[in-house]
Each structure stands twice: as C-alpha cells, then as structure tokens.
Amino acid sequence: MSEPLAIKIHNLVKQYGAFTALHGVQLEVPQGAFVGLLGPNGAGKTTTINILSGLANKTDGQVEVFGYDLVKDYRACRKRVGLVPQEFNFDQFTKVKKILMFQGGYFGMSKADRELRANELMDAFELADKADEPARALSGGMKRRLVIARALMHRPKLLILDEPTAGVDVDLRKALWKFLRELNGAGTTILLTTHYIEEAEALTNQIAIINDGRIIAEDSTRQMANRLSSESVIVSSESPISEVAISQLDRFTPSLNHDRHEVTLTFDKNHTQYEHVLHSVMGTDIRPVSIRPIDNRLERVFLELTKNNASV
C-alpha cells in the first residue's frame, strides 16, 4: 500500500460572509515534494495555507495531511505541520531561546528535548550568540531566521513557508535557499508561497498556480516552465545596431534597448532552432559581444496564465 499524500485538498471552499475566497480548490502534494504555490495578491494563497495550518476554518471540502483529516484528526495534523508566516508574530520582548523553548512546549516536547532542539536550531541559523537577547534586538534578517527556526522546533514533516524571503538581503536569501534544499533533501515536504518567481524556479520541483480562489494550473516546475513555445535571446553588440540589421531580423520581432547596443529576439522554439537564430545574427553587420537566452520562462508562463485566468 502506497504512503498517503503529504497534502490532499479536495473541493476546498472558504467563504467570508458573501465573499468566496476559495472556489473548490484541488491540490495534491506527494511526501518529500517541494511545491511552489504561486498567485497574484488576493488569489487565495494565504487563505489556503492558513486552513492547512489550522489558523482558519474551511467552509466546505476535505483536507488531509499525511492521511489525517484536518478536522477529525486536528492534533495529528498540527503536529506534522510547521508554519513560517509572512509577519514576525512572536513577542518582541521575549528572549530568542525562550521563544524556541515555548514553541516546543506547545507540542509537548520534554524540557531536555526542547533544550537540545533549540540549541541545534540556533547553531544552524547562527543565532546561538543571540540566545539571551530579546527578539526586538535582532536585525530583520535574524528575525526571519528565528521565525523559521521556531517553525522547525517540533520537527514537522511538512513545512509551510509564506513569503519566507520577503525583505531579506541577497546573501541571507541564498543562505535560506541552501538550508531549504538540504531540509527537503532530508525528507521534509515543503510548501512555499512566494512573489519571487526565480525563487520558485530555483527551489521547487512542482508548481501550482492559484488565481481568483482556484488552482488554474499544476505541473512539475520543468514542465510548467516549458509551457510557452516562445523563447527570447539578447544580442549585445560592440557598436550601435543599424536599422539594416534590425530589418534583416524582423521575423524575430526585434526589440532594441535605449542605446541600440542590445536587441532582444523572440522566436517559436517549436519551429525555429536556436542555431538558426545565431546564423541569422551572424548574417548581419552586428558584431556580437554576447548572445544570451532570457531565462524567465516560468515568469512568462505565470503572467500569461494569471492574465487569462485559464490553464493552457
């Protein structure tokens, strides 16, 4: 018998009075997956994860976490879920280590186990020297580390991250990416919401796009990025690109930058090979410094899907 899914959502509905936030959401997440839940503001991402983590009640539908019913087996579900919210929702006057110790206590961990786990996480997130400082003394980046460490105190099998790198600097973002990859590699299932499309592309192996309270597309990250047939390359030139060259490349819908030293060429990958584009460029008077692809396919798919509000 196969293991139960980490998350199984069937016809999930959430209403706030006359407003319907979720319209029959369907989502399945295998154990060990790293899933990106993407969508514009107000699409239903936070509502979905709030229901999964017990912060909001569903109006209708069925939700299971590792085979446990979210309502009937509430305690079993909560024990298996760790939530990293967008905001820093801990007491700013409580010391760092106590915040972790309190969190472990909520889940029935023994004092010895809480001590061990808190020290382990403070070392992992480079917070050990801040253990006896109040949370308000931490920088924004350190607070972000603390909120993730707190979510991991009870060793959850499912980690839910709601915009975990919003407002952090590049170095911390890269460090968190590395940690999350390692955590997922060790078997923790991760559900991530983010507005950074490159973050989803770099980390996840599955993407679900939600818009207007509905899942409008779901696929592997690779397949999702390949949904659009168009590709684009940027050609950089030693000197300004002539009108003659632009006319010779007209079939690639050329788009010049402001100083005419770069041109973006777009083509249908199903009908035109990359090599053909290169040969066409070399047949003009352009003297290329570089020719590089635009690697934002997932972002373009996301924008296309949410604009049309329909799967492709």
C-alpha positions in Angstrom: 0.0 0.0 0.0 1.4 3.4 -1.0 2.1 6.1 1.6 -0.6 8.8 2.0 0.0 12.2 0.3 1.5 14.9 2.4 -1.4 17.2 1.4 -4.6 16.2 -0.2 -7.1 19.0 -0.8 -10.5 18.2 -2.4 -13.1 20.8 -3.3 -11.9 23.3 -0.7 -14.2 26.2 -0.2 -13.7 29.2 2.1 -16.3 32.0 2.5 -16.1 35.2 4.4 -19.7 36.3 4.6 -20.8 36.9 1.0 -17.2 36.8 -0.3 -15.8 33.5 -1.5 -12.1 33.3 -1.2 -11.6 29.7 -2.3 -13.7 28.1 -5.0 -13.3 24.3 -4.8 -9.5 24.2 -4.6 -7.9 20.8 -5.6 -4.3 20.1 -4.7 -2.2 17.0 -4.1 1.3 17.1 -2.7 3.4 13.9 -2.5 5.6 13.3 0.5 9.0 14.7 0.1 8.0 17.2 -2.6 9.0 20.9 -2.7 5.9 22.7 -4.1 5.6 26.3 -5.0 2.1 27.8 -4.6 2.1 30.9 -6.8 -0.5 33.5 -7.5 -1.1 37.3 -7.5 -2.2 39.2 -4.4 -5.6 38.1 -3.3 -5.5 34.9 -5.2 -6.1 32.7 -2.2 -2.6 31.5 -1.3 -2.6 32.7 2.3 -6.2 31.5 2.9 -5.2 28.0 1.7 -2.1 27.8 4.0 -4.0 29.3 6.9 -6.5 26.5 6.6 -3.8 23.9 6.3 -2.0 25.2 9.4 -5.2 25.5 11.5 -5.4 29.3 11.6 -8.6 29.4 9.6 -11.6 27.0 9.3 -12.7 25.8 5.9 -16.3 26.3 4.8 -16.5 23.1 2.8 -14.4 20.4 1.2 -11.9 17.9 2.5 -8.3 18.4 3.6 -5.9 15.7 4.7 -2.3 16.0 6.0 -0.4 12.7 5.7 -3.7 10.9 5.6 -5.2 12.6 8.7 -8.4 14.6 8.3 -7.8 18.2 9.1 -10.9 18.4 11.3 -11.4 15.0 12.8 -7.6 14.5 13.5 -6.7 18.1 14.2 -3.9 17.3 16.7 -2.3 14.8 14.4 -2.3 17.3 11.6 -0.9 20.2 13.6 1.9 18.0 15.0 3.0 17.4 11.4 2.9 21.0 10.2 5.3 23.8 10.8 4.3 27.3 9.6 6.5 30.2 8.7 4.2 33.3 8.4 4.9 36.4 6.5 5.0 38.6 9.6 7.1 38.3 12.7 4.4 37.2 15.1 6.4 36.5 18.2 6.7 38.6 21.4 9.4 41.1 20.7 10.4 41.3 24.4 10.9 37.5 24.8 14.5 36.2 24.5 15.4 34.2 21.5 15.9 30.8 23.1 12.7 31.2 25.2 10.7 31.7 22.0 12.0 28.4 20.8 11.5 26.7 24.1 7.9 27.9 24.4 7.2 26.6 20.9 8.4 23.2 21.8 6.3 23.2 24.9 3.2 23.8 22.8 3.8 20.5 21.1 4.5 18.5 24.2 8.3 18.2 23.9 10.2 17.4 27.0 12.4 20.0 28.6 15.5 18.1 27.7 14.4 17.6 24.1 13.5 21.3 23.8 16.9 22.3 25.1 18.6 20.0 22.6 16.5 21.1 19.7 16.7 24.8 20.5 20.5 24.7 20.6 20.6 22.7 17.4 18.5 25.2 15.5 20.3 28.3 17.0 23.5 26.8 15.7 22.0 26.0 12.3 20.7 29.6 11.9 23.6 31.3 13.5 21.6 32.6 16.4 23.5 31.0 19.3 25.2 34.2 20.3 21.7 35.9 20.5 20.1 33.3 22.7 19.6 35.6 25.7 18.7 38.7 23.7 15.1 39.9 23.3 13.8 39.4 19.8 13.4 43.1 19.3 17.2 43.4 19.4 17.6 41.2 16.3 18.0 42.6 12.8 15.3 41.9 10.2 17.3 39.0 8.7 17.9 37.4 12.1 14.2 37.7 12.9 13.5 35.9 9.7 15.9 33.1 10.8 14.2 32.9 14.1 10.7 32.5 12.7 11.9 29.6 10.5 13.7 28.0 13.4 10.6 28.3 15.6 8.5 26.5 12.9 11.0 23.6 12.9 11.2 23.1 16.7 8.8 20.2 16.8 10.4 18.5 13.7 7.4 18.8 11.4 7.1 16.6 8.4 5.5 19.4 6.4 7.0 22.9 6.4 4.8 25.7 5.0 6.5 29.0 4.1 4.5 32.1 3.4 6.8 34.6 1.6 9.9 33.5 3.7 12.5 35.7 2.0 10.4 38.9 1.6 12.5 41.9 2.6 15.8 40.0 3.2 19.1 40.8 1.6 20.6 38.6 -1.2 23.1 36.9 1.0 20.5 35.7 3.5 18.1 34.7 0.7 20.8 32.5 -0.8 21.7 31.0 2.6 18.0 30.2 3.3 17.7 28.6 -0.2 20.6 26.4 0.7 19.1 25.4 4.0 15.7 24.7 2.5 17.2 22.5 -0.2 19.0 20.5 2.4 15.9 20.2 4.6 13.9 19.0 1.6 16.7 16.6 0.6 16.5 15.1 4.1 12.8 14.3 3.5 10.8 17.3 4.8 7.9 18.2 2.5 7.8 21.9 1.8 5.0 24.1 0.5 6.2 27.6 -0.5 4.4 30.7 -1.4 6.5 33.5 -3.0 6.3 36.5 -5.2 9.8 35.8 -6.4 9.3 33.6 -9.5 13.0 32.9 -9.7 12.9 31.6 -6.1 10.2 29.1 -7.1 12.1 28.1 -10.2 15.3 27.6 -8.2 13.8 25.6 -5.3 10.7 23.7 -6.2 10.0 20.5 -8.2 6.3 21.1 -8.5 4.3 24.3 -9.2 0.6 25.1 -8.6 -0.8 28.4 -9.7 -3.8 29.8 -8.0 -5.9 32.7 -9.2 -9.3 34.0 -8.0 -9.5 31.2 -5.5 -9.0 28.4 -8.0 -6.0 26.3 -9.0 -5.7 27.1 -12.7 -2.5 25.1 -13.4 -0.4 22.4 -11.8 2.7 20.6 -13.1 6.3 19.9 -12.5 8.4 23.0 -12.4 10.3 22.0 -15.5 7.1 21.2 -17.5 5.4 24.4 -16.3 8.4 26.5 -17.5 8.2 24.8 -20.9 4.5 25.5 -21.5 5.1 28.6 -23.7 6.6 27.9 -27.1 8.3 31.3 -27.4 12.0 31.8 -26.5 14.0 35.0 -26.4 17.7 35.9 -26.6 19.5 39.1 -26.0 22.2 40.0 -28.5 24.8 42.6 -27.3 26.8 44.5 -29.9 30.1 46.3 -29.9 28.5 49.3 -31.7 25.0 50.6 -32.1 22.8 48.2 -34.1 21.8 49.5 -37.5 18.4 49.8 -39.0 19.5 47.5 -41.8 20.4 44.7 -39.3 17.0 45.2 -37.5 15.2 44.8 -40.8 17.1 41.6 -41.5 16.0 40.2 -38.2 12.4 41.4 -38.5 11.0 37.8 -38.3 12.3 37.6 -34.7 10.3 40.7 -33.6 13.5 42.6 -32.6 13.3 45.0 -29.6 16.2 47.5 -29.2 17.3 48.9 -25.9 17.7 52.7 -25.4 21.4 52.9 -26.7 20.9 50.4 -29.5 23.7 48.2 -28.2 21.3 45.3 -27.3 18.5 43.7 -29.2 16.0 41.1 -27.9 14.9 38.5 -30.4 11.9 36.2 -29.9 11.2 33.0 -31.7 8.9 29.9 -31.6 11.1 27.1 -30.3 8.8 24.5 -31.9 9.5 25.9 -35.4 12.9 27.6 -35.2 16.1 26.2 -33.8 18.4 28.3 -31.6 21.2 27.7 -34.1 19.1 29.3 -36.9 18.8 32.5 -34.8 22.5 32.6 -34.3 23.2 32.2 -38.0 20.7 34.9 -38.8 22.5 37.3 -36.4 25.9 36.5 -37.9 24.5 37.3 -41.4 24.0 40.9 -40.4 26.5 43.7 -39.7 26.2 43.1 -36.0 29.4 42.2 -34.2 28.1 40.4 -31.1 29.8 40.7 -27.7 27.4 38.1 -26.3 24.3 36.2 -27.1 22.4 35.0 -24.1 18.9 33.5 -23.5 16.4 35.2 -21.3 15.8 32.7 -18.5 12.4 33.9 -17.3 10.2 31.2 -18.8 8.3 30.4 -15.6 7.6 34.1 -15.0 6.2 34.5 -18.5 4.0 31.4 -18.0 2.8 32.7 -14.7 1.9 36.1 -16.2 0.2 34.5 -19.2 -1.9 32.2 -17.0 -3.0 34.7 -14.4 -3.8 37.3 -17.1 -6.1 34.9 -18.9 -7.3 33.2 -15.7 -7.3 29.8 -17.5 -4.9 26.9 -17.9 -3.0 26.4 -21.2 
